[in-house]
Amino acid sequence: MATTLLVKYKENFESAQILIDHAKWNSSVHCSYYGCLQYIKELLYKLKSKRVIDQSLKNNSASTHLLLINSLMSELVGKLYRDNIALSVDINTALSDLKQIREVADYTPDLIDEVTSRRAQESAFEIVNCLENIYKLSI
């Protein structure tokens, strides 16, 4: 049975595509980013436990998004250290880029164009696919 976060992640990815199809570039970036973040949160729940992640988020004044990304990166560095540390760097770079595009889409007067919208969508898909391949978790 799919968790609420997995339902949200899938809906956000589907919504991003619908928005792209209708030239709603800014909103599509928002959906791509949050879909990816919801997948990451669910993955961390599976790896660490929901209670540990929720308590960490509750006790920290930093950005929830940044905490989730940093928690993921800690997990990745530990898992990939011997095999492929460059992959964790690539994922971190992709996440940072995706977050920056989302911040432009949501918080600045600048408009996102089609190329940037599609780049955000592709980054979100690639991040999730990469994490699925690394962790081989059925979530």
C-alpha positions as CSV (number, residue, x, y, z in Angstrom):
1,M,0.0,0.0,0.0
2,A,1.3,3.4,-1.0
3,T,2.0,5.9,1.8
4,T,0.7,9.4,1.7
5,L,4.1,10.8,0.7
6,L,4.3,8.3,-2.2
7,V,0.9,9.3,-3.4
8,K,1.9,13.0,-3.2
9,Y,5.2,12.3,-5.0
10,K,3.5,10.6,-7.9
11,E,0.7,13.2,-8.1
12,N,3.3,16.0,-8.2
13,F,5.3,14.3,-10.9
14,E,2.0,13.8,-12.9
15,S,1.0,17.4,-12.3
16,A,4.4,18.7,-13.4
17,Q,3.8,16.9,-16.8
18,I,0.3,18.3,-17.1
19,L,1.5,21.8,-16.3
20,I,4.3,21.5,-18.9
21,D,1.8,20.3,-21.5
22,H,-0.1,23.5,-20.8
23,A,2.9,25.8,-20.7
24,K,2.6,26.5,-17.0
25,W,6.4,26.5,-16.5
26,N,6.7,28.1,-13.0
27,S,4.1,25.8,-11.5
28,S,5.6,22.7,-13.1
29,V,8.9,23.4,-11.5
30,H,7.2,23.6,-8.1
31,C,5.6,20.2,-8.6
32,S,8.8,18.6,-9.9
33,Y,10.7,19.9,-6.9
34,Y,8.2,18.9,-4.2
35,G,7.6,15.5,-5.8
36,C,11.3,14.8,-5.5
37,L,11.4,16.1,-1.9
38,Q,8.5,13.9,-0.9
39,Y,10.2,10.9,-2.4
40,I,13.4,11.7,-0.4
41,K,11.4,12.1,2.8
42,E,9.8,8.7,2.3
43,L,13.2,7.1,1.5
44,L,14.6,8.6,4.7
45,Y,11.6,7.2,6.6
46,K,12.5,3.8,5.3
47,L,16.2,4.1,6.0
48,K,16.1,5.8,9.4
49,S,12.6,5.5,10.7
50,K,9.8,8.1,10.6
51,R,10.1,8.9,14.3
52,V,13.9,9.8,14.0
53,I,13.3,12.0,10.9
54,D,10.3,13.8,12.3
55,Q,12.0,14.4,15.6
56,S,15.1,15.8,13.8
57,L,12.9,18.1,11.7
58,K,11.0,19.2,14.8
59,N,14.1,20.0,16.9
60,N,15.9,22.0,14.3
61,S,15.4,25.6,13.3
62,A,17.0,25.2,9.8
63,S,15.0,24.8,6.7
64,T,13.1,21.5,6.5
65,H,14.1,21.1,2.9
66,L,17.8,21.6,3.7
67,L,17.6,19.1,6.6
68,L,16.1,16.5,4.3
69,I,18.7,17.1,1.7
70,N,21.5,17.0,4.2
71,S,20.2,13.8,5.8
72,L,20.0,12.2,2.4
73,M,23.6,13.3,1.5
74,S,24.9,11.9,4.8
75,E,23.2,8.6,3.9
76,L,24.6,8.6,0.4
77,V,28.1,9.5,1.4
78,G,28.1,6.6,3.9
79,K,26.7,4.2,1.4
80,L,28.7,5.2,-1.7
81,Y,32.0,6.2,0.0
82,R,33.9,3.2,-1.2
83,D,32.0,2.6,-4.5
84,N,31.2,5.9,-6.1
85,I,31.5,9.1,-4.1
86,A,31.2,11.1,-7.3
87,L,27.6,9.8,-7.6
88,S,26.6,11.4,-4.3
89,V,28.2,14.7,-5.5
90,D,26.2,14.5,-8.7
91,I,23.0,13.9,-6.8
92,N,23.8,16.8,-4.4
93,T,24.5,19.1,-7.4
94,A,21.3,18.1,-9.1
95,L,19.3,18.7,-5.9
96,S,20.9,22.1,-5.3
97,D,20.1,23.1,-8.9
98,L,16.5,21.9,-8.7
99,K,16.1,23.8,-5.4
100,Q,17.5,27.0,-6.9
101,I,15.2,26.7,-9.9
102,R,12.2,26.2,-7.6
103,E,13.2,29.2,-5.6
104,V,13.3,31.4,-8.7
105,A,9.9,29.9,-9.8
106,D,8.3,30.5,-6.4
107,Y,9.9,33.6,-4.9
108,T,11.2,35.9,-7.7
109,P,9.5,38.1,-10.3
110,D,11.5,36.1,-13.0
111,L,9.5,33.7,-15.2
112,I,10.7,30.2,-15.8
113,D,11.0,29.3,-19.5
114,E,10.1,25.9,-21.1
115,V,13.8,24.7,-21.2
116,T,14.3,25.4,-17.5
117,S,11.0,23.8,-16.6
118,R,11.9,20.7,-18.5
119,R,15.3,20.6,-17.0
120,A,13.8,20.7,-13.5
121,Q,11.5,17.9,-14.4
122,E,14.3,15.8,-15.9
123,S,16.5,16.5,-12.8
124,A,13.7,15.4,-10.4
125,F,13.1,12.2,-12.4
126,E,16.9,11.4,-12.6
127,I,17.3,12.0,-8.8
128,V,14.5,9.7,-7.9
129,N,15.6,7.0,-10.5
130,C,19.2,7.2,-9.2
131,L,18.0,6.8,-5.6
132,E,15.8,3.9,-6.5
133,N,18.8,2.2,-8.2
134,I,21.1,2.8,-5.2
135,Y,18.8,1.7,-2.4
136,K,16.7,-0.9,-4.2
137,L,13.9,-0.2,-1.8
138,S,10.4,-0.9,-2.7
139,I,8.6,2.2,-1.6
